[in-house]
Amino acid sequence: MVYEFSFLKALLLTIFIETSVLFLLFKLVYKSIHIKKWLLVLTGILASFSTLPYLWFILPMFVHSELFYVIVSEASAVLLESVIVLGLLRISYKKAFIISFTCNMTSFLIGLLITKM
């Protein structure tokens, strides 16, 4: 039960971080692209919720090396979430990939800081 509780905390934190980064990117970097706020929130929630459960509960059954787990999980999260961003926000795949990469790297680095404290 502790693992599941840790997952829920990680999920909420990931959604908060990645959605915040998504908003910042569209406010500061992609200012010319006008996307409704509710769609940004939906995209942030759906992207994180679509990948994190698999990375926490399915991938560990197949990948046992910590380094390989990090590489596979982050790469697959970026790729899958970029497709979700592409589909929901109707932007180019290049922008969707950059957005997904930025959101995931930010949440990964903040997660590292939190767990190492």
N, C-alpha and C positions, 0 to 999 in steps of 0.2 A: 504493500500500500504506500510505502514511502516513495518508491519509484514513480508511481502514478501521480502522487502529489507534486513531486519535483517536475514531472512533465507538465502538469497544469500551470505551475508557476512559470516554467520556461515558455510555454505557449503564450500566456498572457504578456509576458515581458517581450517576447519576440514580436507579437502583434503590435504592441505599443511602439517599440523601437522602429520596426520596419515601416509602419504606417506613418510615423513621425518623419522619418527620412523621406518617404514618398512625398509627403506634403512639402517638405523643405526643397526637394528637388524641383517640384513644379512651381514653387514660389521664387526660387533663386536661379535655377539653371534653365528650366523649360518654361519661362514666363510667357512666351508667345503661344503656348499650347493651353487652351482653356478647357479644363476638365472640371466637372462639378465635384464639389467636396464630398458628397455622399458616395460618388463613384470611386474616389481615391480611398475612402474608408473601406468600402466593400472590397476593393482590390487588395488592400493591405491585409485585411482579415482573411479573405479567401486564399491568397497566395500562401500565407503562413500556415493556415489550417489545412491546406492541401498537401503540404510536404512534411511538416514536423512530426505528425504521428508515425509516418512510415520510417522516418529517420530514427525515432526513439524506440519503436517496437518491432519493426521488421528487419531493418538493415543490420542490427547487432547479431541477429541469428546467422548471418552469412559472412560478416566481416569481423574478424577478431583482433586485428592489429589496430591500435589506436590511431596511428598516423594514417593508415590506409582508410580507416573509417572517416576521419576528418576530411580527407581529400575527396572520397566518393560522396559523402553526404553534402558537402558544400557545393561541389560541382553539379550534382544532380538537383539540388535545391535551386541553384542559379538557373539552370537550364529549364526546369519545369516551371518555376515562377516567372521566368521571362515569357514563356508561352501564355501564362495566365494574364500577365500584364499586357502583352500584345493583344490578346483577345478582348479584354475588358476596356482598355483605354484607347484602342484603335490607333496606335502609334507604330512607327517602324520597328522592325525586329532589333535593329542596332540600338535604338533608344531603350527598348524594353529590356534588352540584355544588360545595358549599362545601368539602368535603374535597378534591376534585380541584383546585379553584382554589388552595387553600392549598398543597397538595403541589407543584403545578406552579410557582407563583410563588416558592416557597422554592427549588426546584432551579434555576429560571431566575436568580434573584438571586445564588445561590451560584456558579452558572456564570459570571455576569458578573464577580463578584469574582475568580474564579480566572483567567479569561482576561485581565483587565486588570492583573494583578499582574506 
